[in-house]
Amino acid sequence: MLRAMGQGISRRAAVWASLALASLTGTAAAAPEPGDSAWYVIVARDGATIGHRSHENVPGPDGRRIVDVQQIDLVEQHHGPLHLSRRSEVREDAAGRTIAISEETRDGETWVRSEARIATDAAEIVRTSPSDRRTVRVALPAGVRFDDGDDLLPGWNPLGAPLDFRNFDIGAMAVERVVIERLDPAPDSEGRIAVARRRYDGEALRGVARLVLDRDRRIVSISQAMLGGSITLRATDRDTALRKRPAPNVPLELSITSPFRISDAARRGHIRYRFSFIDGLAFGLPETGEQRAAPANGTATIDICETCGPGLPDTPDALADARKPTPWLQSDSAMIRAIAAPVARLPLSDAGKMKLLAKRAREHLKRVEVSGHYSALDALKRGAGDCTEDAVVLAALGRAAGIPTRVANGLVYARQRFHGTSNAFLPHSWTLAWADGAWRSFDLSLGDFDATHIALTVGDGDARSVMAANQLASLLRWDAMTEVRPRPASR
């Protein structure tokens, strides 16, 4: 059990920093003139400078390139140094139309490169990692944007209707709905006003950032709240941004202290949680086979037990989609198919197959490593990971065996001390599978599902879903927690 606990509950310091890079999009001041650069510092909640960003407008005879480079360097007390970088480039033709986008992210020695060719109605994305190369086609709706709405801001009245548009995100390999609306009732004496920028995957909230706009509706700063801290992007000059400084020590307390010490009996039973939302930033919570969510008047009540939830959609189309290979769940790869095939042929129930696949996965994931977030194939070839890698590997093996799967991301309770924290809820991921006619949870890391598994996002093991759960956890205000027991039988 001690090994499972160390393997299973993630502090995800690197994912926290990765979210910092991914979330700080948008221009933090007026766009530079052609040939010029703009510079910014990335600041943690305690004021420490943890990185920098540059934004460059490069003109050419056939159009222009817009190049953004971000870098984060810090020391986290439980994981040591973290070095993360992200470089993106948008290419436009002479008429100003976006024709190509590229992005490369690095976490130490690990890298992922994505390149998109933009046509009128679709983007063809080639995603390359050390273990895989995969092409994804994303349909582009009419009017889709590629700038996070930056060019819409100068003509927008924040006191009027919100901005609501579609934006292509190469990192997510998807088109997101973006809504920008005011937070302050009115501008301050200098004409500045705070607004919220929300990102949605369909109806599911995937991120919220706080932007401060000046009187010309240029972005002065971008701030992102996250479990365990926050980050802010602020405009500065080149020398300040590039000034050499020792990597700051940033303690990331990625946990939420539990209001009660939860007994084993309660964990095996039925727990009801009641949440409200910080700053009124309400969002819908997913429902799984074990989790039922009921929103009401700016609050949410969640019931978790073995049979509490209605389950994910189980239409033929939904189940077929949950069997498909993805860039994170490469269930069509030779390595993953070879592991799953012998189990798929056995005369077992689907639940029995998932349990046996979990044993096979553990034989391949022998080392505990908490840096970054890897796809199923990358994790298997590295032979290492923590709960997020456990979840994506088991989900990919399930799909290779013909079983529909998804990945849940959220929180789980740990009574014992883990990385200096005890009696707390910590970030966690696990696998959902359509097994024997119902959606069920399978936790490769901890062995068993219990009523302290709180799902905040459900996805395909993609980094966006994992990182979104981290941020959404920071928006919850814990109002109540109750053990629900059956009434004793009357005599």
Secondary structure, DSSP 8 states (H G I E B T S, - for coil): -HHHHHHHS---HHHHHHHHHHH--S-SSS---TT-EEEEEEEETTS-EEEEEEEEEEEETTEEEEEEEEEEEEEETTTEEEEEEEEEEEEEETTS-EEEEEEEEEETTEEEEEEEEE-SSEEEEEEEETTEEEEEEEE--TT-BSSTTGGGGGG--TTSS-EEEEEEETTTTEEEEEEEEE-SSS--TTS-EEEEEEEEETTEEEEEEEEEE-TT--EEEEEEEETTEEEEEEEE-HHHHH------B------EE-SS---HHHHHSEEEEEEEEGGG--------SSEEEEEETTEEEEEESTT-S--S--SHHHHHHTTS--SS--TTSHHHHHHHHHHHTSS--HHHHHHHHHHHHHHH--EE--SS---HHHHHHHTEE-HHHHHHHHHHHHHHTT--EEEEEEEEEE-S-BTTB-SEEEEEEEEEEEETTEEEEE-TTTSS--TT-EEEEEESS-HHHHHHHHHHHHTEEEEEEEEE-------
